Amino acid sequence: MKVLTMLVAAGALLAATQVGAVDDAAGKALAQKSGCLLCHSVDKKVLGPAYKDVAAKYKGQADAEAKLVAKVSKGGSGAWGPVPMPANSPKVSDADIKTLVEWVLAQK
């Protein structure tokens, strides 16, 4: 019985760690489909910052996801230089923007 309980607990822990996890290939495909990779790259600055740099800048910030969802959705300027980030909503759904931001923040 203890073994069964431990297996159930281990499975629950594994499932909990996977919640919100974004598959790297799926995230990159969504970024490509949404036009993000026209201005960004995972590991080097293009017109906008590299996603690894964005992830490093926001690492450990509790409100990072909310800040970036708003930035991607509404656009803005000044955070990474003079070139503005265009608004992406409504052409990219709110759900896809959230997924993209989770993927960006997962870059190392």
Protein Blocks (a to p, Z undefined) as FASTA:
>chain_A
ZZmmmmmmmmmmmmmmmgopacfklmmmmmmmnommmmgcfkbcckbccfklmmmmmgoi
aklmmmmmmmmmnopehjlojbdcddfbfkbcfklmmmmmmmmmmpZZ
